[in-house]
Amino acid sequence: MPSAPASPSTARAINDRLALRLLQEEGPLTASRLKELTGLSRPTVADLVERLRGAGLVRVVGESGAERRGPNAKLYGIVADRAHLAALDVRLRGVTVTVTDLLGAPLAEAAAPIGGDMDTGPAVERAATLLERTVRGAGATRLHTVGIGAPGLIDPATGALRDSAGLPAWHRRLVTVLRERTPATVLVENETNLAAVAELREGAARDRDTFVLLWLGHGVGAALVLEGAVRRGASGGAGEIGFLPVPGTGALPSAGDCSGGFHSLAGSAAVRALAAEYGIEARGSDTEGEPAGASAVRAALDRLGAYGAGAGAEAGLARAADAFLDALAERVALGAAAVSAVLDPGCVVLGGELGHAGGPALAARVEERLPPLSPLRTEVRATALGGAAVLRGALLTARDAAQDALFGAPPAPR
C-alpha cells in the first residue's frame, strides 16, 4: 500500500533540512545553486531561504562574482555563531577541551593534567574550570552542547557513565557537575565509541559502514560500527574485548578482572613486557604520558628505520625489533580474529595510542596473520586520526545534537 503524501509542514521540514545540509557541506551558496542541488522550484527555494533567515539560521554572507548582481547573486551561509559547542576528552590523568562554532570551526583549545593522587573534588573543579575558562576565552556566549568522551561504560537506558572498577571517581562526578553548572546539553559517550565515530566520518573508515575499531592503549577495547551506527549492546558493554578469553595468557578472566583475557596480551603493560624480552626498552611509564606499550612500538620502528640495512650488531638490533613487532602482531591478530569470526566486519581499524604508534606497518603485520586464523576476509587499517580521534568524535556528536535541535531533526522514514 503506497504511503500517504507528506503534509505541507513535513515537506517544508524536509526541504529546510536538505538546504541546511547542503549549506553545511558545500559552504555558502546562491539561491540558484540551491535550486540546482535540491531540484526544488525557484519559488520553493525562495520561500525556504526566507524561512531560514527568519529563524536566524541563515544569513547573507556575500555575493557571487560569477553571477550578475541581484537577488540570485547573494550568497547564503549558515549562522555559525548561532550556537557554540564544546568537546572534552577525559583521560585517566587529564582532560583536553576544544570549543567551536556551530559548524565545528575551532575557536579555542586547552588541556590540564589531573594527577592520580588528586582528590575527587579538586579534580572535578580543575576540569570544570578548564572548560569554563576555555569557553570564555573563545568568546563563546551561546554554549549549546557539550560532548564528553571518557573511559568506562555508558548506561544505554540513562546515558550516564557507569561506575567502573579502576576508573577515577571524578569522571562520573564531572558529568554531574557540568550538568549543574552549565545550561548547555551535556552528552557523555565511551571514548572508544567516539573514536570510531570520528574514524567513520573523517578517518580510516570513511569508505566503510561496517567495521570494528580495536582500541589499544593502557587497556584494550573495541567499538562496533554496523551499517553506519555504533552498537553498544544490551547493557552498554559491547566491545569489552579485554575480557575475551584467548590462548597464551595461562589463565582466564573473571567478572571483575580482565587479567587472563586479551588485555593480558595486548594491554600496555603486557606489550612493554614483551618488548623487554627482545631487548627493547620503552620510554616513559604507564603512570604518565604515552602508554609504555606505545613507546615500545615506536622504539622498535625507530630501530628498524635506523638499523634495518646495517650489519653486525646493528643488524642484530634490527632483527630483534622485527621479531618483537611480529610477536605483537600475532597477539593483536588473536583479538582481531575473534571479532571477525563473530561479526564479520570486513575491516578492523587499530586505534588508541599503540595503534597510532604502530601505524600502517603494524596494521599490515596483523592483516598478514589473520588468514590462517579465520576464513573471513578482514582488512586491517591503522587509525588516521591518532590521538585526536576521541576529541573529534565528541565534537561531531555534539555538533550533530546541536544541529538536530536547531535545524530540526531529520523526519523519520515513513
Secondary structure as GFF3:
##gff-version 3
##sequence-region A 1 414
A	DSSP	alpha_helix	8	26	.	.	.	ID=ss1
A	DSSP	alpha_helix	31	38	.	.	.	ID=ss2
A	DSSP	alpha_helix	42	54	.	.	.	ID=ss3
A	DSSP	beta_strand	58	63	.	.	.	ID=ss4
A	DSSP	three_ten_helix	71	73	.	.	.	ID=ss5
A	DSSP	beta_strand	74	78	.	.	.	ID=ss6
A	DSSP	three_ten_helix	80	82	.	.	.	ID=ss7
A	DSSP	beta_strand	84	91	.	.	.	ID=ss8
A	DSSP	beta_strand	94	101	.	.	.	ID=ss9
A	DSSP	beta_strand	106	113	.	.	.	ID=ss10
A	DSSP	alpha_helix	120	137	.	.	.	ID=ss11
A	DSSP	beta_strand	143	150	.	.	.	ID=ss12
A	DSSP	alpha_helix	169	181	.	.	.	ID=ss13
A	DSSP	beta_strand	185	190	.	.	.	ID=ss14
A	DSSP	alpha_helix	191	202	.	.	.	ID=ss15
A	DSSP	beta_strand	211	216	.	.	.	ID=ss16
A	DSSP	beta_strand	220	226	.	.	.	ID=ss17
A	DSSP	beta_strand	229	231	.	.	.	ID=ss18
A	DSSP	three_ten_helix	241	243	.	.	.	ID=ss19
A	DSSP	alpha_helix	263	266	.	.	.	ID=ss20
A	DSSP	alpha_helix	268	277	.	.	.	ID=ss21
A	DSSP	alpha_helix	292	307	.	.	.	ID=ss22
A	DSSP	alpha_helix	313	343	.	.	.	ID=ss23
A	DSSP	beta_strand	347	351	.	.	.	ID=ss24
A	DSSP	alpha_helix	352	369	.	.	.	ID=ss25
A	DSSP	beta_strand	379	382	.	.	.	ID=ss26
A	DSSP	three_ten_helix	386	388	.	.	.	ID=ss27
A	DSSP	alpha_helix	389	407	.	.	.	ID=ss28
###
